[in-house]
């Protein structure tokens, strides 16, 4: 008999919700065949079968919340059929008790003296007030790691947040009977709930402000039209607009480093690397995969990375590491027809650029009225870090690079 357990979900992710089982007890399964879908705060992952055989007891049902290492079910050897599947139920019952016995000693080592704690653990403890002695350690000899502390901080925040979120629900007036019969109440997925919580936290914690500008897309569109076929033939990926925006933002971030910084307690961290998050809409919600070291990639490298992330997002194949470490985010509402918006910060980042629909408008050019393809740009920023002058200058830099793409090639 082989146990099916929750795999490691990534740094700071300690639990998941059972999305759905792909198999029923008694079904035959092959090695590495997807068995169950887990929804975490950030991504949806599939747990493959660790062995071939017949699916026995399912311990964790759809909708239940489970922690890392928790028992999900069992696989019996051979292919005897569905009748053999329920057999291990009586033996499986003590499993939670066994898990508790194994987990219980973990709390004791966590009560180690401060001298045994890593500096990062002590720093997080001093800044957040989370007591390491009350955190279960996952490191060597059950020591508390930085990841354990971050997870504890996130759990504490999540526990506090629902109080504010549930208030509007509690005072919601009941719908009239005729309307109530036509309503559908659906529990929020873990991903959707996390998106809601993080966006509200960003509004509550940052001094968020948005500044606007507009960019004439004539030159970029002409360049794309001229070279898109040759570009795709040589690099095997389509030439879109996002690559130009990523390159333009990187140059602007180099000029205005505050937009690429973040607040850490009483310190400002200026990042001399450029990991650009590109917001992607999926059926299950918004995800932000990160193009790492975008300053070291050419236009083709950026476009290929974005294309790969888009495919992964549509297939539900994004991994946690694909969405971690971003220093700045770009969100393109224009693909849905948005003309203007005020994007919300992707905390703890201090800036996010909103792209919008390209629309032909009459513009005064050299004393004459001309029809030009224009796009509104919006930069939302944390005013605690970024001054108004810096924000406006950043947006002007982006505008200048896009209206004269030669700047991107010559690094001007």
N, C-alpha and C positions, 0 to 999 in steps of 0.2 A: 504494500500500500504506500502511495506517495502523497505527501501533503502538498496543497497549493496554498502558498502564503503571499501576502502583500510584499512586493519587492521594494527596494530602496527607491524613494520617490524624488530624491534630490535635496540639496541643501535648503534647510529651513522649511521643508514640506514634510509634515509628520503624519498626516492622515488623508484619507480619500473617501469618496462616496461610491458605493457600488452603482454603476450606471445600468448595466444589464448583463445577464449571462447569455452566452451564445449557445450553450449546451444545456441539456436537462439530465438529471440523474438517470443513469442507465445508458446514455449515449456513448458510443465509441469515440475515442479521441486519439489523435496522432501527436507525436512529439512536436513541440513548438506551434501547435495549432492554437489560435486565439480562443481563450475560454471565457474571459470576463473582461468587461470594460470598466475602468476606474476613472472617476472624475476627481482631479485635484484642484487646488486653488488656481492653477495656471494652465494645465494641459489635461487632455484626456489620453490615457494610455491603455493598451491592451495587455493582459497577462497571458502569456503562452503556457501551454501544457508542459510541465517539467518531465513528463514521461508518457508513454503510450499505454492505453488500457481503456477502462470504462469509468466514466465519471460517477463517483459514488455520492456521498452526502455533500450537500451544499450548506456550509455553515453560515455564510454571510449572504443574506438575501438582498434583492434589489432595493436601493434607497438607504441601506444601512451605512453608517460611518465606521470605517476601520482604520487602525493604525498600522504603521510599518511593521511587518513581520507577523501580523495577525493571520489566523487561519481562515482561509476562504472556503476550502473544500478538500476533497480527497479523490485520488485516482486509484482504482483497483487494477491490479495486473490482469492481463488476459482479456478475453472478449466474451465472458460468460453471459453477458446480456444484462438487461435492466433488473432482473429479479435478484441478482447478486449484489446490486448496489447498496440497498439499505442495510446490509449486514453489519457494517462497522459502526452503526449509529450508537449502540450501547457503549462501545469502547471510546467513541469520540467524545461522549459527554464530559469526561474528566479533563479534556484538553484545556478549557479555560482555566481550571484550577492549576494545571501544570504550568500554564503560561504565567499565572500570577506568582507561582513559587519562583519561577526563573526571574521574573521582573522585580520581585520584592527586594532581593539583595542589591539591585542596581541603585536604589535610593540611598542606601547606606554609604557607599563610596562617594556619592555626590556631596555628602556632608563634610568633605575633606577641608582642611584648613586653607585659608587664602593662599598660603605659600605654595600649595599644590596646584593652584589655578594658573592657566595661561594668562599672559598680560591682556590679550584681547577679551577674555572672559571677565577679568576684573574691570576692564574699561566699560564694557557693556553693562555690567552690574552697577557701576557707579553712576552711569548716565541714565539708566532706565529704572533703577530701583528693584530690578528682579533679583531675587536671592538665589545664587548658584546652588546653595545647599538644598533647595527645594526643586531643583531641576534634575531630571533623570539623564545621566550621562550615557553617551553612545561611543565614546572614545576608548582607547586602550585602558584596561583596568577600570572601566566604567567612569572614566574621567569626563567632566563636562567640557564640551567643545564649544567653539564659537557658533557653530551651526545649531547646537542644542539651545544656546542662549537666544539666538535670533528667533528660533521657533517658539521659545517660551514668550518672548516679547510679542510675537505675532499672535499667539493664542490669547495673551492678556488683552491685546487691542481688540481682537475679534470678540472676546467676551464682553468688553465694555461697549462696543459699537452697537450691537443689537438693541440696547436699551433705547437709544435715540431713534433707531430705525423703526422699532415696533410701535412707537407712540402714535404715529399717524394711523397705523392699522387699527389700534385699539379704539380710536375715536371715530372710525369710519362709520357713517350712518348706514344701517342696513338698506339694501336696495328694495324697492317695491317688489312684491311677489312676481308680478309679470316680468320685470327686468331680471330678477334673481334667477328665474328659470332659464334665462338665455345667457347667463354668465358662466364662465369656466374658470375655476380656480386651479392654478398649476404651481407646484412648489418650485421655487427658483433653483436652478442648477448651482452647484458649488462654484463653477466658473462665473456665472452671472452674478451671484451674490458677492463674490470677491471683487469683480469689476465695480459693482455698486459701492462696496465699502471703500475700496482704494480711491475711487474718484471723489467720494465725499470727504475722505481724510485729506486728500490733496487740497480741496477747497478750504477745509477747516484749518490746516496747518500752515499753508503758504500764503504770503501776501501777493495774491495772483492778480496780474494786470495784463491787458492785451493791447498791442499796438498794431496798426494796419498800414499797408502800402499796396501798390498795385504794380504789376510787371507786364511789360509788353513782350509777348511770347513770339513775336515775328521771327527773330533770328534763330531761336532754338527750334521752332517748327520747320523753318527752311533747312536748317542743318540736318534735322532728323529725316525730312523728306528726301534730301539729297543722298544721304548715306545709309538709310535703313536697310536696304537690300544687300549692299556690300557688307555692312556690319553683321547682319544675320548669317550671311554666307561664310564669313571668316570666323566668327566667334560662336556660332551655333545658338545664339540667343537674340531676342528681339531688342531693338533700341527704343526704349520708352523715354518718358520725361523724368521719371524718378531718379535715374542716374545723374542727370544734370543737377537736380535739386540737392542730392546728397553731396556731390562735389562742391556745389556752391556753398552749402551750409558748412562743410569742413573748412573751406577757406575763410568764411566769416567767423567760425569758432576760433580759428588761429588768431585772428585779429582782435576778437572780443572774448578772451578766455573766461570771463565771468559767466557767460551763458553755458559754458561746458563744466561748470563747477557745481558743488553741492555743499550743504551745511551738514556738519557732523558735530553735534553738541555745540560747543563754543568755537569751533574751528570752521574755516572754509577750506575745502579740498579742491584744488585746481588740478584738473586731469590733463596730462600732456599726451593723451591718446584719444582717439575719436571712434567710439563704438556707436553707430547711428541706428536707432530703432525705427523700424518702418511699420506703422500700424496697418494691420490686415484684418478685414472683416470676414468672419466665418458664420456659418449657420448657428453656431453655439455662442458666438460673442466675439468681441474684439481681442486680438492677440497682437503682440508687438515683438516679432523676431528682430534680432540685432545683427547688423552688418559690422563685424568686428574689424578694427583697424582700417576703416574706410579710406583714410588718408593714404594708405599704402596700396590701394587698389586703383587700377585704371577704370575708365568708364565701363569697359567690358566686364571687368571683375565685379563691379558694383551691380550691374544689370543682371549678371548671371546669378549672383547671390540672392538678389531680390526675386528673380524668377523661381529659383529653387525653393525659397521660403514660401512663396505663394502656392506652389504645388503641394508642399508639405502641409500647409495650413488647410487647404481644401481636402486633403486626404486624411487629416487628423493625425499626421505623423510628426508634428513638431515636438521636440524634446525640451526639457527644462533649460538645458544649457544654451539652446537656441535663443532664449528670451531673457537671459541674465546679463548684467553688466553694462547696459546701455548708458550713454552719457548725454544723449540728446535724441529727441524723437521728431519724426515727420509724419503727419497725418494727412491723407488725401481724401477729403470729402467731395472733391470735384468729380470723382468717378461715379458718384451717386446723384450728381446734379447740383450740389450745394454751391451757392454763389458767395456766401460769406458765413463765417462762424467764429466762435471764440473757443478754441480747444482747451481742454483741461490738462494740467501738467501730469506727466507720468513720474510721480514721486519716486525717489528723492531728486530727480533731475530739476534743473532750474529753468529749462526752456523747452518749448515745443512749437514747431512750425506747422501751420495749417495751410494746405494747398486747396484751391477751389476750382470751380468750373472755368474753362477758357471760353470767353464770350466776346464776340465782335462788338466793339463800341466805337462811336465817333470820338477821335482824339485830335487835339490841336498839335500839329507837327510842323514846326517852322513857319508858323503863321497861317497854315492851311488845315482844313478839316480832312482827316483821313480815317478810314475804317481800319482798326487794328485789333488783333486777337489779344484780349487783356485778361489777366487773372488777378484777383484779389489775394493778397498774402496776409496771414495773421500770425503774429508771434505772441504767445502767452508766456509770461516769465514770472519768476519769483522776485518781487521787488525788494526782498530782504537781501538779495545777493546782487541783482542786476539793477543798475540805475536806469532811468528813462533814457538818458543820452546813449548809454551802451545798447539798450534794446533797439532804439531807432537806428543807430549806426549799423548794428548787426543786420537789420532788415534791408537797409540801403545797400549794404555789401552784397547780400543775396540778389537783390534786384539788379545791381550793376553787372554781376557775373552772368546772369541769365539773359540780360539784354545785349550783352557783348560776350558770347561764349568763348571767344579767343582768350579772354582772361583766365578761363579754366585751364586752357592748354598751356598758357605762359605763366601760370601761377601768380597772377597779378591781383 
